Amino acid sequence: MTNVTGDELARDIKDFLAFKHALGYPYTRGEATLRSFYRFVQCELEQRLTKQPTIALEPAIQSWLSRVEGRKAVTISLDLGVVRQLCRYRRRRHLGAFVPEHAYAPQTESVYSPYIFSHKEVQQLITAAKRHQGRNIWAAMLHLLLLTLYCTGLRFGEAVRLRLSDVNLKQCRFAIRESKGRSRLVPFGPDLAREINTYLEKRTRITVDTEYTGTDAFFIRLDGSPLTIGAASEAVRRLLRKQGLKPTKGRIGPRPYDFRHAYAVHRLTDWYRQGVDVHARLPWLSAYMGHLNVLGTEVYLHATPELLQLASNRFEQQYRRPGSVR
């Protein structure tokens, strides 16, 4: 069993984060997880009476993972994964150092089934966003955010974090920087470019009125401050509830992140309709969406009744032979 002091754990976390950052990983979520674990350990240590107490990592990790009753298994698995990386890093310098087993949190993937918006629902939401009235979330901004999500399939955070310098209207493309450890260029169509131009005119007026002219954030609030992921997510959830697509309470129903799923499914459906070679196009879709390979894209390709019917028709057309028995 491995015992550590608070100072030793703090130093190991600092060194581990420096190692991750040196490899080019932002590791934002992992850092927050490790800070949470360290605070938990510190609270445990403060209850000890000795001047330089130590704590056993194994029971500390078990207690930290179960600190809140009713946490989802997939959330516990994510937390465990980060702490296991830290412990494996420690083992490089401390032979025999404790590393928790995967069995501490056996479920490693979410069972969440995404909501695939229909074309009608997408149009309904985009239209409703034009009429949005909020204290700091303004209609033109929310409208363009939804258009950007649906037309490009960007991750929610990628869209919200866009900077003015990331938007190239001449070449009609976004520069997505260091997302999931990679950067990429995401082209968009002339229709979206026109919407962006309209938004930028209104954005300029807001920055002048609020004296926020120096901000490089692409999406801003009415007070001129940069839009945050939390504020954007809450605004979209309220819109979903107002349009009757999500219950008034609880976490069930479509999420803001489901626009990305809808983009992938609708893109695939259109390819089937056009009669193109879908398997040849999937690597294109993977690269466009920022995935390392096609396996990363498969998560978003959920079957809808229309998609299944189109795939079935394609199969029948390709393999049916003249004179064959039906």
C-alpha positions in Angstrom: 0.0 0.0 0.0 1.4 3.5 -1.0 1.4 6.2 1.6 1.9 9.9 0.6 2.0 13.2 2.3 0.1 16.2 1.1 3.2 17.9 -0.2 4.3 14.8 -2.1 1.0 14.4 -3.8 0.9 18.1 -4.7 4.4 17.8 -6.2 3.5 14.6 -8.2 0.3 16.3 -9.6 2.3 19.3 -10.6 4.9 17.3 -12.3 2.3 15.0 -14.0 0.4 18.1 -15.4 3.6 19.6 -16.7 4.4 16.3 -18.4 0.9 16.3 -20.1 1.2 19.9 -21.2 4.7 19.2 -22.6 3.1 16.6 -24.8 0.7 19.1 -26.2 -2.5 18.1 -24.2 -4.6 20.9 -22.8 -5.8 18.4 -20.2 -8.2 20.9 -18.7 -10.7 18.4 -17.5 -8.1 16.1 -16.1 -6.4 18.9 -14.2 -9.8 19.8 -12.6 -10.3 16.2 -11.6 -6.8 16.0 -10.0 -7.4 19.3 -8.1 -10.6 17.8 -6.8 -8.8 14.6 -5.7 -6.1 16.7 -4.0 -8.6 18.8 -2.1 -10.3 15.7 -0.9 -7.0 14.3 0.4 -6.1 17.5 2.0 -9.4 17.5 4.0 -8.6 14.0 5.1 -5.1 14.9 6.2 -6.3 18.0 8.1 -8.3 15.7 10.3 -5.1 13.9 11.4 -3.4 15.0 14.6 0.2 14.4 13.6 2.3 17.3 12.2 3.3 15.6 9.0 0.6 13.0 8.4 0.5 10.6 5.5 -2.4 9.0 3.8 -2.8 5.6 2.0 -3.7 6.2 -1.6 -5.8 3.0 -2.1 -8.5 3.8 0.5 -8.2 7.5 -0.3 -9.1 6.9 -4.0 -11.9 4.5 -3.1 -13.4 7.1 -0.7 -13.0 9.9 -3.2 -14.7 8.0 -6.0 -17.7 7.3 -3.7 -17.8 10.7 -2.1 -21.2 11.6 -3.6 -24.0 9.1 -3.5 -25.7 8.3 -6.7 -23.0 9.4 -9.1 -23.2 7.8 -12.6 -20.9 4.9 -13.2 -19.5 6.5 -16.4 -18.6 9.6 -14.4 -16.8 7.5 -11.8 -14.9 5.8 -14.6 -13.8 9.1 -16.1 -12.5 10.2 -12.6 -10.8 6.9 -12.1 -9.1 7.1 -15.5 -7.4 10.4 -14.6 -6.2 9.2 -11.2 -4.9 5.9 -12.8 -2.8 8.0 -15.2 -1.4 10.0 -12.2 -0.6 6.8 -10.3 1.1 5.2 -13.4 3.2 8.3 -13.8 4.2 8.0 -10.1 5.2 4.4 -10.6 7.9 5.6 -13.0 9.8 7.1 -10.1 8.5 5.0 -7.2 8.7 1.3 -8.1 5.8 -0.6 -6.6 3.7 2.5 -6.2 0.0 1.8 -6.0 -2.1 1.9 -9.3 -5.8 1.3 -8.9 -7.5 -1.4 -11.0 -10.1 -0.8 -13.6 -12.5 -2.8 -11.5 -12.9 0.2 -9.1 -15.3 1.5 -11.7 -16.1 -1.3 -14.2 -18.3 0.7 -16.6 -16.1 2.5 -19.1 -18.6 4.0 -21.6 -21.8 5.9 -21.5 -25.1 4.2 -22.4 -26.7 7.5 -23.3 -28.7 7.4 -26.5 -28.4 10.7 -28.4 -31.4 12.6 -29.7 -31.3 13.0 -33.5 -33.2 16.2 -34.4 -35.3 16.0 -37.5 -34.9 18.6 -40.2 -38.2 20.1 -39.1 -37.0 20.3 -35.4 -33.8 21.9 -36.5 -35.7 24.6 -38.5 -38.0 25.1 -35.5 -35.2 25.7 -33.1 -33.3 28.0 -35.5 -36.4 30.0 -36.1 -37.2 30.2 -32.4 -33.7 31.4 -31.7 -34.3 34.5 -33.9 -37.1 35.5 -31.5 -35.1 34.8 -28.3 -35.2 37.5 -25.7 -32.8 37.2 -22.8 -31.0 39.4 -20.4 -27.6 38.7 -21.9 -28.1 36.1 -24.6 -29.3 37.9 -27.7 -31.2 36.5 -30.6 -28.8 37.0 -33.5 -25.9 35.4 -31.5 -28.0 32.4 -30.4 -29.4 32.0 -33.9 -25.8 32.0 -35.4 -24.6 29.6 -32.8 -27.2 27.0 -33.7 -26.6 27.5 -37.4 -22.9 27.0 -36.9 -23.4 23.8 -34.8 -25.8 22.3 -37.3 -24.1 23.4 -40.5 -20.5 22.4 -39.5 -20.9 19.7 -36.8 -18.5 21.4 -34.6 -18.3 20.3 -31.0 -20.2 22.6 -28.7 -17.1 23.9 -27.0 -15.3 24.4 -30.3 -18.1 26.6 -31.5 -18.4 28.7 -28.3 -14.6 29.1 -28.0 -14.2 30.5 -31.6 -12.2 33.7 -31.9 -12.5 36.4 -34.5 -9.1 35.4 -35.7 -10.4 31.8 -36.3 -13.0 33.0 -38.8 -11.9 33.4 -42.4 -14.8 34.7 -44.5 -12.8 35.0 -47.7 -12.0 31.4 -47.7 -15.1 30.4 -45.8 -13.5 28.3 -43.1 -13.0 28.1 -39.3 -9.7 27.4 -37.7 -10.2 25.0 -34.8 -7.2 25.1 -32.6 -6.0 22.3 -30.3 -9.3 20.5 -29.8 -8.8 17.0 -28.5 -5.1 17.5 -29.0 -5.4 18.4 -32.7 -6.1 21.4 -34.9 -8.0 21.5 -38.2 -9.7 23.7 -40.8 -13.4 23.4 -41.1 -14.9 24.8 -44.4 -18.5 26.2 -44.5 -20.8 27.3 -47.2 -21.7 30.7 -48.6 -25.1 30.7 -46.8 -23.4 30.5 -43.4 -20.9 33.1 -44.5 -23.7 35.6 -45.2 -25.2 34.9 -41.8 -21.8 35.4 -40.1 -21.5 38.8 -41.9 -24.9 39.9 -40.6 -24.0 38.8 -37.1 -20.6 40.6 -37.2 -22.2 43.9 -38.1 -24.4 43.6 -35.0 -21.5 42.3 -32.9 -19.5 45.4 -33.8 -22.2 47.7 -32.6 -22.4 45.9 -29.2 -18.6 46.0 -28.7 -18.6 49.8 -29.4 -21.6 50.5 -27.1 -20.1 48.4 -24.3 -16.5 49.4 -24.8 -15.5 45.8 -25.4 -13.8 46.5 -28.7 -10.6 44.7 -27.7 -12.2 41.3 -27.2 -11.3 38.6 -29.8 -14.2 36.3 -28.8 -16.4 35.5 -31.8 -19.6 34.9 -29.8 -20.3 37.6 -27.2 -23.1 38.4 -24.8 -25.1 41.6 -24.8 -22.8 43.2 -22.2 -19.9 42.6 -24.6 -18.3 39.9 -22.5 -17.2 36.6 -24.2 -19.9 33.8 -24.3 -19.1 31.0 -21.9 -19.8 27.3 -22.5 -22.0 27.2 -19.4 -24.1 30.2 -20.4 -24.5 28.9 -24.0 -25.4 25.4 -22.9 -28.1 26.8 -20.5 -29.5 29.1 -23.2 -29.9 26.2 -25.6 -31.4 23.9 -23.0 -34.0 26.6 -22.2 -34.8 26.9 -25.9 -35.3 23.2 -26.1 -37.6 23.2 -23.2 -39.5 26.2 -24.5 -40.1 24.4 -27.8 -41.4 21.3 -26.1 -38.5 19.1 -27.1 -37.2 18.7 -23.6 -39.1 18.2 -20.3 -39.3 21.3 -18.1 -37.2 19.6 -15.4 -34.5 16.9 -15.3 -31.6 15.9 -17.5 -33.5 13.7 -19.9 -34.3 14.7 -23.5 -32.1 16.3 -26.2 -28.9 18.1 -25.2 -27.1 21.0 -26.8 -24.4 18.6 -27.9 -26.9 16.5 -30.0 -26.6 19.0 -32.8 -23.3 17.3 -33.7 -25.1 13.9 -33.8 -27.8 15.4 -36.0 -25.2 16.8 -38.4 -23.5 13.4 -38.8 -26.7 11.5 -39.3 -28.2 14.0 -41.8 -24.9 14.1 -43.7 -24.9 10.4 -44.1 -28.6 10.3 -45.0 -28.0 12.9 -47.8 -25.1 10.8 -49.2 -27.4 7.8 -49.4 -30.0 9.9 -51.2 -27.4 11.1 -53.6 -26.2 7.6 -54.4 -22.6 8.3 -53.5 -20.2 5.7 -52.1 -20.8 6.2 -48.3 -17.8 4.0 -47.3 -15.5 6.1 -49.4 -16.8 9.3 -47.9 -16.7 8.3 -44.2 -12.9 9.1 -43.9 -13.8 12.6 -45.2 -16.5 13.0 -42.5 -14.1 11.8 -39.8 -11.4 14.3 -40.8 -14.0 17.1 -41.0 -15.4 16.4 -37.6 -11.9 16.2 -36.1 -11.7 12.5 -35.4 -8.5 10.5 -35.6 -10.1 7.7 -37.6 -13.5 6.4 -38.7 -14.0 4.6 -35.3 -14.4 8.0 -33.6 -17.1 8.9 -36.1 -19.1 5.7 -35.6 -20.3 7.1 -32.2 -22.3 9.7 -34.1 -23.8 7.5 -36.8 -26.9 6.3 -35.1 -29.6 4.7 -37.2 -32.8 6.5 -37.8 -35.8 4.9 -39.6 -35.1 7.0 -42.7 -31.4 6.1 -42.6 -32.2 2.4 -42.2 -34.6 2.4 -45.1 -32.1 4.2 -47.4 -29.4 1.7 -46.5 -31.8 -1.2 -47.1 -32.7 0.2 -50.5 -29.1 0.7 -51.4 -28.3 -2.9 -50.4 -31.2 -4.2 -52.5 -30.2 -2.2 -55.6 -26.6 -3.3 -55.4 -27.2 -7.0 -54.8 -30.4 -7.8 -56.6 -29.9 -9.7 -59.9 -32.2 -9.8 -62.9 -34.3 -12.9 -62.7 -33.5 -13.6 -59.1 -36.2 -15.0 -56.8 -37.9 -12.5 -54.6 
